[in-house]
């Protein structure tokens, strides 16, 4: 005898709710909006006609006498005129009023059907564009012509949404491809080293361990950067008051040995700049900015200036470094994942994975701030981070 698992009923109900939520649950057929509008037009027209006939009765027919007395002064003449009384008028008025109402009904249905079709034509185009987007084609645009109205605003908003979705999906696909390629490199290096060690047992084990350690560290750093980038995109973090000046001082102390190794002078100036956000993410943002300024500075003898202040409702953090001249067309690509300029390098102490400024941009955006990159006139880069300040 078959036994029923206690969770089967709950799982079935959950699957049923999932089908309803996803829109796959069949719905009973209903009346079209065009028919509803046509019936509404006809109904309003009938009500208006009825009110008009009632007004005629109220203000005209009720004052017509029901009886009329005819006085003929000259009995030799035959009077053949029409004498309007209420009963005669009602007998002639009622069938014609019914005919008028019937004509209004037909006219209202036909006119309402035509007008509703013309008014709902833009909605049909929007629906068709939605079905096209659902099928996976995000390149389609409605481009609704005409003047600005409710349907035009809806179509323009839908086109904007499609453009952003298309750009976001393309960015995610490019990011996934680049991340797979970057993760494949240290794994391929590790596999090659292991194959060499297996085929050549006399190989120096210390050198093998050192190279495997470097490849493993690169894979770990890249994985942590990808997780941090995903966390910043999701915005799932607890906000609390954070002083950017303190974070800048802590990050500078951590990276000071690297700067001294490259004979780079680091100056930290400014005042208290408090914002609301994640201390961990903002610390990683500041560390990435300072590390980027050190690694991509002059080979030796460069300078880095870190400045914090509060201006109105904005907490400002700016990092400026010396270095080579950067072409203007390179700046927009520096905040994209895995994008490296032709002059960008990395050191053995801090191997780059091409996500430093991309993580900074993601963290700034998650904190509702702005990030700007400006090339210095004498070379190098000035990076400004503006976040909403808190008291």
N, C-alpha and C positions, 0 to 999 in steps of 0.2 A: 504494500500500500504506500502510495506517494505521501511524503511528509512535506508540509508547507513551512518554510522558514518564517519565523516571526517578523522579520524585517521586510518580507516580500511586499506586504500591503503598503507599508510606508514608502518603499522604494518605487512601487508602481505609482503612488500618488505624487511623489516627487517628480518622476518622469513625466507624468501627465501635466503637472504645473509647469515643468520646463517646456513642454510643447506649446502650452498656452502662452507662456511668456515670450517664446521665440517667434510666435506668429504663425506656426505651422498647424495649429488647431483649426479645423474647418469651422466656418461660421455660416449660419443660415443666410440665404439670400434676402436682401432688403430692397426697399424702394430707392431708386436713384435720386440723387440730389436734384437733377434737372427736372424730374417729374414732380418732386416736392415743391420746387420753386414755381413750376407752371401751375400746380394746383393752388399754391398760395396766391399767385397773381390773380387767377380766376376767382378765388374766394373773396379777395379784397375788392375786386371789381363788382362782384355780385352784391357784396355788402354796401358798396357805394351806390349802386343802382337802386337797391331796396330803400336805402336812406333817402335817396332823391325822390322816389315815388311816395314814400311816407311824408316827405315834406310837402309834396304837391297836395296830398290828401289833407294834411294838417292845416296848411295855410290857404288852400283854395277851395277844395270840394266841400269841406265842412261848413263853409259859409254860403253855399248854394242851397236855396230852400228846397224842401222835399215836395212842396205843392206850390202852384202858381195860379192866381186868379186873373182871368182874362176879361178885360172890360172893353167892349166894342161900342163906341159912340154912335156909329152909323150902321144900322142893321142891314142896310142895303149892300154893303161891301163884304166880301168874303176874305177873311184874314187867313193867310197860309204861312205865316212865319214859324220859326223854330223857337220854342220856349224851353230854355235849359232848366231842368230840375234834377235833383240829386240822383234819383233812380235811373233817369235816362243816361246821365253822365257815367254812372258806375257801370251800366250795361255796356257802354261803348269803351270805357276806360280799362276795365279789368282784362279783357283778352289782349288788348294792345300792350298793356303793361307786362303781361306774361310773355308776349313775343319779344319785347325789348329785353327782358331778363334772360330769355333763352339766347338771344343774339349776343348779349354781353358775356354769357357763359362760354359760348363757342369762341368768341373773339378773345376772351381772357385766356382760355386754354391754348389756342393757337399762338397768340402773341406772347404769352408767358413761356411756352416751349421754345420759341425762336430766341427771345431775349435771354432766357436762361442758358441756352446753348452758346450764345455769343459771350456771355459773361463768364461761363465756366471753361471756355476754350483755353485760357492760360493755365488753368488748373490741370487740364488734360496734358498739356506739355510738361508741366512739373511732374505729374505722375509718371509719364513716359521716361523722363530723365531719371527719376528715382528707380524705376525698374532697370534701366540701363546701368545705373551705378550699382544696383544690387547684383547684377550679373557679373560685375567685376571691372567694368569699363568706367574709369574715373575721368577720362579725358573729355567726356561729353559735357557740353555747357548748354544751358537753356537760351541765354541771350534774348530775353523777352523784349520785343520792341514796344514802343509807345511811351506815353508820359508816365510819371511816377505815381503809382497808386499802391493799394495793398498787395495785389498780385505781383506787381513789378518789384516791390520790396522783398516779397517772399522769394521770387525767382533770383534776384541778385544775392540774397543771403544764401540761397542754395548753391549758386555758382561759386560763391566765396568758400563755402564749406567744402565743395568738391575740390577746389583748387588746393585748399589746405590739406585735405585728406590725401590727395595725390602726391603733394610734396612730402607729407609726413611718411607715407608708405614708401616712397622712393628713397627717402633718407634712411628709413629703417632697413630696407633691403640692402642699401649700400653699406650701412653700418654692420649688418649681419655678415655680409660678404667679407668686409675688411676685418671684422673680429675673427672670423673663421680663418682667414689667411694669417693674421697675426698670431693666433694661438697655434696654428699648424707649424709655424717656424720653430719655436723652442721644442715642441714635441718631435719634430723631424730631426732636430739636432740631437736630442737625447737618444732617439732610436739609432741614428748613425753611430754615435759614440758607443752604444752598447754592442752594436754589430762589430765595430772595430775591435772592441775588447774581447768579444767572443772568438773572433777569427785570429786574434793575435794575443795570446795569453801573456806574452812577455812585455806587453805595453805597460808603461808606467802607471800604476793605479792612482798615484796622487794627482797626476795631471788629469786623468779621467774623472776623478771625483770633483776636482775643481771646476772643470768644464760642465759637468752634469749639474753641479751646484749653481753655476751661473745661469744655465738654461732653465733650471727649475725656478730660480728666483724671478727670472723674467716672466715665466708663465704665471707665477703667483701674483706678481705686481700687475700684470695685465688683467687677470681675473678680478682682483680687488678693484681695479679702476673701472672695469665694466660693471661690477655690482654697485659701486658708488655712483656711476653715471645713471644706472637704472633707478636707484633710490632717489636721486635728484629729480629725474623725470616724473616719478610717481608723486613726489611731494609728500611722502609719508614720514613725517618727522614731527617731533614736539617742539614748539617754539618757546623760547625764553629769552630774556634780555641778554645781549652779548655786546661787549665793548671791543670794537675792531682795533683800537690802539693796543690793548693788552694782547690780543691774538697776534698782531703784527710783531710785537716785541718777542713773544714766545717763538714764533716761526723763525724770526731772525736769529735768535740764539741757537736754534736747532741747526740751521743751515750756515751758521757763521764759519765752521771749519771748512766747508766746501768753498766759501767765498775767499777765505784766507789762503787756501791751497792755490787758487787761481789769481791771487793778489788783487782781489776786487774789494773796493771800499764800499761799505754799506752804511747809509745814514738813515736813521729813523727819526722823523719829526712829526709835529702835529699835536692834536689835542684829543680829548675823549670823543668817541663816535659810537654811540649806542644804537643798536638795532635789535629787532626781534627775529629769532631764527634758531637754527640748530648749531650749537657750539662746535660739534664735530665737523659738520659740513663747511661752516665758515672758516674753521681752522684749516681744513684741507684746501679750501679755495685760496686762502692767503699763502699757504705753503707752496701751492702750485705756482702762484704768481711770482713769489720770490725765487723759487727754484728755476723757473723759466727765465727770469731776469739774470740769474747767475750763469746758467748753462749757455744762454744765447747772448752773452756779453762779448766784449773783446777778449782775445786769447789771454791777455794779462793786463793788469793795470786799469781796468774799467771801474766804473762807479755805479751804484744803485741807490736811488732815493725812494724811501717809503714814507708816505705822508697820510695822516688821517685827520679829519675834522668834521664838524657838524655845520651844515649850511641850511638854515631854515628847517625844513622837514626832511632833509637828506643827510644820511651818514655817508661820508666820502672816504674811500680808500684808493689811493693811487700809487702805482709802482712804476718808476722810470729807470731805464738802464741805458748805458752807452752800448754801441755796437755798430755793425755794418748798416749801410743804407738799405731800407726795405722798399721794394717796388710797391706802388699803390694797389695793383691788382692782386697782391699776395695777402693783404690784410683781411679781406672778407673770408678767406679760406682757413685762417689760423684757428678759428673756433670750431671748425668742423672736425669730427672724429677721424683719427688716423691721417690727418692732413699735415704734412711737414713741408716747410719751405725749403728751397734749394740750399739756403745757407744754414739750415738748422742742423745741429749735431747733438750728440749726447756723450756723456762721460761714463767711465766705468763705474763710478760710485753711484750715479743716478741714471740708469739706462732709461731712455725715453720710450714710450709706447705710443706716442702720437695722440694722447688723450688729455694732456695737461690743461690747455686752454678750453678744450671741449667740456671738461668737467667744471671748470670755472664758469663758463657760460651757462651750463645747466643749473649749477647751484645759484647763480645770480638770478636766473629766471624763476627758479622755484621760490626765491625770497622776494619776488615782485620788484626786482631791481633792474638796472640797466648796466650794460658793459660796453665800453667804447675803447677802441684801439687807435692811437694816433702816432704816426712816425715822428720821431724827434728830428729837428732840422739838421743836427750834426751826426745823425745815425742813432740807431737803437729804437726803442719803443716806449711809449707812455700809455699805460693801461689804467683806466678809471673805472671803479666800481661804485655805483650809487645805489644805496639801499634806503628804504623808508626808516627814518630815525624814530626812536622812542624816548620818552622822558627818562 
